[in-house]
């Protein structure tokens, strides 16, 4: 007996990066976690956990966290929707806005492949438009596709590039659907598209606490948009999609912008040195505005390098997809972790045959 819808049978599920068991001795540079600990103020809230937070249902709208976002980012609290990670908000958007062939999901590739997975679950038709070699946003092609939802990750993964604000504005003004600007890595970038939310009704900007705030395990993300756009999302979200502990800890982290910014600056400094070191080994490395870099192997043998590093206790990300076969996405670690990575590459001696 077939238990599943035809769309589920036909799709391929999202494959997350490898997650070793806690305590495993490994340098983990494959899933873009922040190498520094969360804010001490967030940890203090966690250590002083009140049992009432567990006995009672949480606030369904996570209003304490929305207030913290309002204070930190200067947006009205009622312009914020909170999710169990920003992936939850992505799911809400697909469920509320996309359907079949009439209400398409559009995005440039390569990018975050969860967009494809969520569209397949709905199901909704997907239009994937290739990025050119210089990763300039194909604005005209994206507008021509006229998606019910258009996703733009900026900074993008796995490339690390940011999309200029003028190009995002042109795209938002040219489409009739929703423009979702996924800013998961914005804390390591030089600019944000948050201003477009003030200008345009069809724009939502997504943020997460997983990267800049070192809280990937907490699962806390949010979207910022004008209330009219949020109305439909509130209709489809789970009643209590964010737990009370995450709300309280996340609010404390949001209010400690000084700590987050200091950690982000350390990552950015380490990123610059990592790029220099990789280039000295012969890699081609594009400019990154994220907490990772995309490095092209000088011998085109990225998968071999990935496996060789794994044997040495270092995890990086290799993608078996068109345009990325000769590339590795490498999370920026601490300076010590980055040095160990570079030493491991150097110890291979020859990139032509490293297994």
N, C-alpha and C positions, 0 to 999 in steps of 0.2 A: 504494500500500500504506500502511496506517495503522500506524505504528510504536509508538504510545503507548496506554497504558491509557485507557479511557473517562473516568476521573476526571481525567486530565491534559488530555485534549482539551477537557473541559468547563470547566476552571478558568481563572481569570485569575491570572497570576503577580504576585508582589509587585514593586512599582515603588519602588526606593529614591530618595531625594532626589538632585538633580543634583550630580554630582561633576566640577568643572572640572579640567583637566589641571594638574599641579603647576607652579607658577610663573605661572599665570594671574592677572592683576591683577583681583581681585574681592574684595568683602567677602562672606564666605560665612556667612550666618546662617540656613541652611535645614536642616541635619542635626544640630544640637545638639552639635557638637564643642566641647570646652573651648577658650577662646581663649588659654590659657596653656600653656607647654611642659610636657613630662613632668618628673618628679622628676629632679634632677641625679644622684641615686644610681642611678636606673634607666638613665639615659644612660651612666653610667660602666660599668655591666655590659655594655651594648651595645658600647661602644668597646673593651672588653677581651675581645671574643668569642674563645673558644677553638675552634680548628678541629675539635677532638674532638666538640664539640656538633653539628657538621654531619655528621661521618663516621658517628656511631653513632645508633641509634634512641633517641628520648627515653624518659624514664620514662612508661609508659602511664597512670599515675595522678597525674602531676605532683605528687609528694609534697612537693617543696621549696616549691611554691606553696601547697599545703594547709597546711603548717606556718606559712607567713607569714600566711595567713588566720586560722589558729588564734590566733596571737600578737596580730594586730591587732583581731580581733572577739571574742575570748574564747569560741570554740566549739571542740569537739574536732576534731582534724584529720581523723578518719574520718567526720565529718559533712559533708564537703565533696566535691563532684564538680566537676571542672573541664571547661570546654568551649572550643571555638574561637569565642569570643564567647558571651554568654548566649543568643544565638539558637540555638546548637548545643544547649544544654541544653533550650530550648523544644522543639526537634525530638526530642530523646531522650524527653521526657515524652509527646509525642503518639504516637510510635512504640510506646512501652511501655504506654500506658494507654488510648488511644482507638481505637475501631473501629466503623464503620458506624452504624446507628441505635440500637444497644443501649448503646454506650459513647460518649456525646456529649461535645462540647466546648462549654463555656458561658462567656460573658463579657458584660459590659456594653459598650454602644457610645455614643459613639465611643471607640476605644482603638487600640492598636497592631494594625494590620491583618495583620501577619505571622501572628497566631494563626489567622485565617481561611485564609490560604494553606497553612499547615502541615496544618491539618485537611483541606483539600481534597486535598492530596497523599496522605494516609494511605489511603483517604479515611475521614472520620468526620463524622457529622452535626454541624452547628453550630447553636447556639441563641444568637442575639444579642438581648440585652435592652436597650432604650434607657435611657440615663441620663435622669433628669428635668432640667429646666432648671437646677436648683441643684446638679446633679452629686452629689446624695446617693445613696449606694449602694443599689440596689434589692434589698435583702437577701432579702426574702420571695420575690420572683420568681426570683432566682438559686437559692435553695434548692428551690423548686418544680420547677425544670428538672432537678435531680439529674444533673448532668454527671459523667462519669467524671473529667473535669478541669474545673476552674473557674479561669479566669485573671482576676486583678485586677492591673492596673498601678497602683502607688502609690509615688510620684506618677505620675499618668496622663498619657499623651500622646494627643491634643494639648492637653488642657485644663489640665494642670499641677497639678490638685488632688491632695491626699493623702486617703486613706481612714482614718478614725479606727480605732484599734486595736480598740475594742469591737465595731465593726461587722464587722471581719474575723474576730474571734473567734466572733461569733454565726454568721457564714456557715460557717466551718470546722466548727463543732459541728453545724450543721444539714444538712450534705451527707455522703453516704457515700463520695464520691470524693476526689480530691486537690485541695487548694487551692494554686494557684501564685500567690505574691505577687511580682510582677515589680518589683523596686526599682532599676531601671536609673538612676534620677535621685535616689536617696536621699541622695547626698552634698550635695545642695543643699536638703534638706528639714530640718524641725525634729524629726522623729521617724522611727522605723523599726518594722517589725512583727517583727523578728528574735526577740523574746521568745516569739512564738507557736510557734516551732519547738521550744523547750524544753517547751512545754505540751502540744502536740498532735502526734500521729503522722502525720496526713494533710496537714501543711503543709510546703511547701518555699519558701524565699525565694531569689530570684535576684538576683545582683549582676553588675556589669560594670566593667571598667577603661576602657571607652570614653569615659565622661563625666567623672566626678570626677577620674580619674587621667590624663586627656589622652592615652590610648593607644588611640584608636579604630582606628588602623592596625595595631595589634598583634594584635587579635582574641583577647581573653582575657576570659572570664566564668566564673561559677561558681554552683553552687546549694548551699544549706545545708539539710539535713534530717536526721532521725534515720536511722541506718543501714538500718533495715528498708525505708524508702521508697527509699533509694538503690540497694538490691540489684538491682531490676529495671532501673534506668537503666544500671548498669554492664554488664548483659548485652547491651544494644543499642548501646552507644557504639562508635565505631571504636577499634581497638586503640591507635592513636597519634593521638588527635584533637587534641592540643596539642603544638606543636613545642618543642624544647629551648630555643630562644632566647626564645620567649614565656614559657616557664616561669621562666627565670632573670630576665629583665627585669621580668616581672610580680611576682615575689616581692620584688624590690628596691623596686618602687613600693608594694606593699602595706605594706612595713616602714617606708616614709617617710610615715606618716600626718600628721605635722606639716606637711609641704609640701603635701600634698593638701588638708588642711583650710584652710590659708592661701589657696590658690587658690580654693577653694569660697567662702570668705568674701568675696573680692573679687568673685566672680560675683554673690553674693547682694546685695552693696551696689550693684553696677551694675544689677542687676535692678530694685531698688526705684526707682532714678532713671529707668530706662527706662519703667517703668509711669507715673510722674508725667509724663514728657515726652509719652508717647503719649496720655494722658488730656487733656493740655493742647491737643492737636491735634484732640480730639473723639472719639478711639477709646474704646470700652468695653473694659476689660481686666480679666479675672478674676484672682483671687489665684492665684499660682503658687508651688509648692514645688520647681520644677525649674529648669533652666538655660535656660528659654525662657518666653515668654508667649504667650497666645492673645488676639489683638486683633481686635475686631469693628469693621469699617470704618463710619464715621459715615454714609456714603452707600450702604452695602451693595455696594460695587463692588470687593470684595477681589481678584478676578482681574485687573481693570484695574490696580490698585495693584501687584500682583505683577509684572505685565509691565512697568509703567513703571519699577519699581525695577531690574528685570533689565537694561533698556536703559541704566541709569545705573551698572551694574556692582555691583549689590547683589542677592544671592539671599536670599529668604525662602521659606517653604513655603506653598503653596496646595493645599488638598484639594478635589477635585471629588466631594464626597459629602454626603448629606443632613445638614443641620444645621450645615455648615461653609462653605457657599457664600459667606457674607459675612465670613469670618474669615481671618486670616493667623497662622501660627505663626512666631514670630520668636525665633531663638536669641539669647541674651544674649552680646554680644561684649565687646571691650575698651571702655573709656569713649570712646576715640577713634572706634571703629567705630560705637558707638551714636549718637554725636553726628552722624556722617556720615549715618546712616540717618534721624535726625530732620530734619536739614537737607534731605535729599532729599525726604522727605514734605512739608516746608514749601514747598520750591521748586515742587512740583506746583501750588500755588496754590489749587486747587479739587479736592476729592475727587469731584466729580460727573462730571468728564470729564477724566481725566488722561492720555489717550493722544493 
